[in-house]
């Protein structure tokens, strides 16, 4: 290993990112890390300048979802860091590799509550896999390499690294770290034998896919495995792109309000093979689908993090392995004879198609469900669909069908404001793919300013704003629990089409179902970042039901 010439801490830091293969970073600039910014000037790394730290961090998280390598974000100290915490929390709950670099006060000023000073270990200690502060420039290669390993290895997640301002301008002569590849845990031969034996004795098995550390090839291997054993395959909350929705063995997704047929299939299963996921609150229907701590089904839990095996559900067989390694290992596993559940996968897929095929009639002139089914047929199979949180997402999960790996970008943590920044990053990363970002009116305005970033970088995504002039999810719960007592949920919105035009994008207002298709085609043809401002009746409160307000809001 050759020691490079003396460099500043800022130069050493950026050289480590280049050594790790980082091609793109997101940031909101700050004076606390000017030396690192200056070093980026001479690097091959693309710097995406964002309009708020929350958006920048969410973009970095989306990069991690798309590539499997850590998304990298730079923000300034204090309020910059706390603004970015949204993305850190998403990365933790979604098991996404991400590294957040935060400026810090001069080391000589620590413990004085200097300007924008924070203790980042304390602030992010319960939110990140690791939080560290680098005091000396000669330790940058060591700690950055460790950060990449921590972010990717085991259960992936976020790392926060604080950068004292003076450390970045001090100099050192130190060697660069080698490129980090995370350790891969493989199932033992005895594990595969037990999987085969448990399936051989099963009468009603089911596979559930979730989590991270998947690859495109791994999803194809699991699909082949399912075909050989005729296994129905479900996906966890917002992990629907882990199998082609057209696959004959796909049984649907476990999200908010899963299909009754899929819930019954889980309840009646005698063996469940859970690969990569945690079956946390959302996919488990608030921890009701599987008994805690011991499920009545024989649970085979495959996860890359040993700490997750038996954390909530005690499995009959725990396998510490990455989804990709497990998929490769079972690619040669074959049933010993005819399976007892022959034909159940086809029935499960038929149930899924019936549950998702047709949209119900909604109040008002804009039929959001019909729009989703139109988009389902119109979008290319490799289109990337993004969304944040809100009832509007229910129509995506119910009616859209994902076909290609990593084509769904949505926070399993349920964080609002995610769709637009994720869509901007996706279009920047894959300019030749169609990218559609959905947002509710409340969701959009939480990070809608990143539409300016899309315009700046000529990233022509299409943003579909579903406007019901309220925080719809909260209003739904409000009407259920406190009918007629509306408070804190009504919104008065701007003209989002004009908002798009003000930034230099394309914008149209859509009030009727028949107006949507031609508006969408014009948006794509414009070659500009676009917003379609779609007005939905506030009574169409969710994909499953309407409501009539007890009193007029």
Secondary structure as UniProt FT lines:
FT   STRAND          7..8
FT   HELIX           9..19
FT   TURN            20..21
FT   STRAND          24..27
FT   HELIX           31..33
FT   HELIX           34..41
FT   STRAND          46..49
FT   HELIX           53..67
FT   STRAND          71..75
FT   HELIX           79..93
FT   TURN            94..95
FT   STRAND          98..104
FT   HELIX           107..109
FT   TURN            110..111
FT   TURN            115..116
FT   HELIX           120..124
FT   TURN            125..127
FT   STRAND          130..134
FT   HELIX           137..139
FT   HELIX           140..152
FT   STRAND          158..164
FT   HELIX           165..169
FT   STRAND          171..172
FT   HELIX           189..200
FT   STRAND          205..209
FT   HELIX           216..229
FT   STRAND          233..236
FT   TURN            237..238
FT   HELIX           240..242
FT   TURN            245..246
FT   TURN            248..249
FT   STRAND          250..254
FT   TURN            256..257
FT   HELIX           260..268
FT   STRAND          271..275
FT   TURN            281..288
FT   STRAND          298..303
FT   HELIX           306..308
FT   TURN            309..310
FT   STRAND          317..320
FT   HELIX           323..330
FT   TURN            331..332
FT   TURN            340..343
FT   HELIX           344..356
FT   HELIX           368..378
FT   TURN            381..382
FT   STRAND          384..387
FT   TURN            391..392
FT   HELIX           393..399
FT   TURN            405..406
FT   STRAND          408..410
FT   TURN            412..413
FT   TURN            416..417
FT   HELIX           418..429
FT   TURN            431..432
FT   STRAND          435..440
FT   HELIX           441..447
FT   HELIX           448..450
FT   HELIX           451..456
FT   TURN            457..458
FT   STRAND          462..467
FT   HELIX           472..481
FT   TURN            483..484
FT   HELIX           496..503
FT   STRAND          506..510
FT   HELIX           513..526
FT   STRAND          530..535
FT   TURN            538..539
//
